[in-house]
Amino acid sequence: MKVKAEIFDKLQYLYDITGFNDHQLHGVIQFENKVNATVMQKAVNLLVKTIPMLSKAYKNEAGNSYWEEMEPENWDNIFTIVFEKDDFDRFTFSKTDAEAGPQIKVCLMQADRDSVSIVMNHMVCDGAGFKQCVYLLSDIYSHLIKEPDYLPDYVIDGERGFKKITQSVNFFSRIAALLFESKDNNQNSDCEFPLIKSEDAVPFIATHEIDASLYRELRNISKNDKVTINDVILTAYFRALSGLLDMNGKPFNIPIMIDMRRYLADKGFQAVTNLSSTVAIRIAVVPGETFSQTLNKINTEMAAKKSGNLGLNTFLKLDLLFKFFPKRSDQLLKNSLNNPKICMTNLGIVDSKQLYFEKSPVSNAIVCGSIKYHPHFQMSASTFSDKMTFCVNLYGSQSDRETISKFFALIEEELIGYISTHAAERNDAKNTKTSE
């Protein structure tokens, strides 16, 4: 049976064609002990049967692309076991084959403490949907440990389009979003991260973990300042970039991802789908200004965006494009793509209660998006049990790795400075009160 390709399926496919990214999602789960390999393999196969979209193959036909059923005997590459870290990493940095399927593959690295790597085609779903799939995998695995003959009695195969988002907003709000919120588009940045174009570029995911104690302090301070953790991370990102790129007070854009499920009354897992949009934040970091001053700019910008129909502009424009130019929409979209050179995404919290594997506690979990092609650059963040991990996914060189490592250090330095400033202010207030 054929299933029509949705707009964001086609958009993600074009990202690879136009040299933006390889449209894959990545997740790595680290365990405190061993997992049952036989059960894990069975859980992966049941996951694909429970989410039929994962078993399909993509057929690219301009203006009429679709997904087609594939037979289970073609799932040979869906589950792999390795014993070496290099093999595990190569798997993590690899791609699914959209046109052959399946749209997910899993690798188990057996060691004293096992790890699982999951790669999924971003055409199928976004980061939030990826987490839903990983939670479901852990749930199936846990059921199988307790009941070897377990079979899920449900199927995740709902509507994958984004009409439910646009229809959740009234007519006048849609018009306002189209007319006055044009900057919500995935617009190009006006600066580039210092990457080196190399013939020897290879895919890698550079990571940097923020210690749990530091994260908790950031969370507490941000709550006290009435800002979000995302505001704080974006502020550190802007400040580190401004210094690294020698912006000297010049304003620049950073597009960030928005989960459009915010508009849905029912946010339950009914379908694997892409429901992410973008909003461009534009500020200048003036030389000498404090972290809190930059943070106030970010918070003000975000508040202004949130007061409108955040992220809706992109959905509405794409809807109109495919509605009025169905046969030419793919080519028109390809010609109009203006992929950002620098962007950021926060994939949020990986819920330790939902990511539960029976008898195999999870010590850490990281989720991140596609691997970017030069000259595009994105930092992502995800958090598990108060451990926040920054990731930069890139087809790059060893020199790029070293530059990214230094950049991570700049980000953490900004965050520590934010905490230190608050600590100094508390001490000043305490000393003032004592002297009185």
WOKAKA-V684261 format. One line per field, one symbol per residue. psi: psi as a letter, one per 40 degrees, with the letter a starting at -180 (. if undefined). Layout:
psi: ???
This chain:
psi: hihihidddddddddddefdiefiiihhhhieaiihddddddddddddddgddeeiihhhhhefiiiiiiideefdedhihieiddddddddeaiihdediieiihhhhhadhiihhhhiheddiaddddddddddddddddddddgdehhhfihgfaheieddddeehidddddddddefdeeigiiifiiigihhieehihihhihhhidddddddddddddefiiddddddddddddddddefdfehiiihhiihheedehdheigeihihfiaihhhhihhhheiiddddddddddddddddeagheddddddddddddefddedddddddehghidhiihheahhhdddghhhegihdihhiiaihiihfihhhiiihhfehhhiihhihaidddddddddddddddddddddddddddddddddddddd.
